[in-house]
């Protein structure tokens, strides 16, 4: 919805400056104008929408899925050598092939598609480079997964027909990686690295929700209306409609046609402006965009789940991969076994597996109706669709007592109860062959075994054993003490605190945090993890860092707010249970990340709490109820949701999350996954949420009262900061802040007016905290750099140049 008339009085006080573009004198983009009177938008939303010829909602879903596939399935495509190789294939083969035989239904190789996609996101450069290289602009459209699967084989044939001997699969290329000098004027290789940061900002699952994207398209229309009216200004998008803008651009012919109808020429897209420091071009552009948005539209510029997530892609945060070479014991699971190249035809088959001298399992097969010697024939054993187990067999191992896996194949005919014409073949695989390679990022492997006869014989067969490793770690917690530390003395900790704080506007050289270092020790093999828990109430910071050997940072968890997560009413109703969202002021959420990206989101909310009520005249006493923590654990790799309660309905403090379990009053964590660091982070997230969300009063360690939860004595809750200076719900919803009462997101604007004259508020314990949402009140939209980051309550909506926007400015 657009507004009519002049700006509100808040903006009228800014004074008059040069009129907007199209009404006389233009103003330099370096010095954005401030308008006393709002310009009239040059089009209506309906007119603008009619000018766009792409179904942007459907296309944006495909765009989000494509970006997720690149990040999750093919991060190799960010490697400089791979990008350089892809550029050669793109310029030497793909563009000439499409120029000679245009076909939107031919799917390019993934490496080529990735650099092509990145090139299209600079539409002016793309047009110029295409015309320079092949004399025409090559068109593109996003296809559905079904269309891609259906057209894959024909696309490979089309590539082979034009590009042979260059292979379709870039991994099969024999061309050595040499320095290739691109013929394009645009720095595609540099843009690929910038794209990695953009991809992370739009990687959460709500970016595939049709309702969320439908709203984003409406906001994109509004953004185009501003760009059309204020053509000479640098305006910045939020990430929800930035991905819509990207989606529009990767349909080059439609984008050119639509932009020509709207602007008279291509709309420039500039993704090189990423400096978020105070006074930067990005923050100034965002401040101006926010002012113009507030002037012309009823809906705020700031929107939940659409803003900068606080930091760049995790690949740039200093994480390292867990080294699987040091796995010393666990279980080997076998998800599948395949047998091929069976040498002779027989009626029956028996395949026996032994680990060391212990039989693991035996498989039998009737071959009487099969032609086993036919080329390409193979037998595969794997779990059935109805099976609840992901593997067909498992067995334990220890490196210090390593054994071989022996596979014995018997093929024979059967006569009565006797075996006839028996052929026996045997092969072995060492434990090292079964385990993943030391440099592997995955816990999976495929061991290839050659089966041979024990006596002189030419008969052979091949067996592929797919394996995965699970650990059975039992980790003991050694709790450290919390100490206050100044961030300026630890540059990496300061950087991570800046990334994870929800109130970054208060960060300065004197900022301090409360930090404790705990040890998690596996006494069975001596493996040790270090867990640092960091809190700051003023910074709205709760962060968990998990280190492995040699202090290698393996995993991190930190609070996220409404800048990153939407509310439930922004999502399709059928998706609400499956997508992370923050829809209540008492809900808190952690994101867990590692080098590869987001691992999980753990959300908690307290329920059932009520205080004991003493008896009064005419009314009986009522017992209190400490309530419990409700947890939603969203596994972002498997797209699954786990729900749990702590304590459980039967009062148990044991909780299982993912592949780990622990008791709040205990010191032991059990983990069955090679992602041990992430599982440890999950346990600490649940325990920290138990502290943050608990509305009960904080007790001292000497409190002997048996009523309620004994969190003041439990090792895990103490390790997570119970009783310390945490950004708890008791703090954020406190009724002690100058009599203002608890605030919810809906009440924030009124409370901000009351807080606008307050510089600090004293909370329990004597800590002083600046009002969380100050910059949303009376803000002139300048680049303060403080709002947009206070997403713990999601209320500010100020966005006065916080750097929370997408950073892809339209320069005009």
Beta strands, then each sheet from edge to edge (+ up, - down):
strand 1: 329-340
strand 2: 348-355
strand 3: 358-366
strand 4: 378-382
strand 5: 393-398
strand 6: 405-415
strand 7: 418-429
strand 8: 444-453
strand 9: 460-470
strand 10: 473-478
strand 11: 483-486
strand 12: 512-522
strand 13: 528-536
strand 14: 541-547
strand 15: 553-560
strand 16: 588-594
strand 17: 597-607
strand 18: 628-635
strand 19: 640-646
strand 20: 654-657
strand 21: 660-663
strand 22: 668-671
strand 23: 761-762
strand 24: 768-769
sheet 1: 3+ 2- 6+ 7- 8+ 9- 1+ 4-
sheet 2: 3+ 2- 6+ 7- 8+ 9- 1+ 5-
sheet 3: 11+ 12- 10+ 22- 21+ 20-
sheet 4: 11+ 12- 13+ 14- 15+ 16- 17+ 18- 19+
sheet 5: 23+ 24-
end
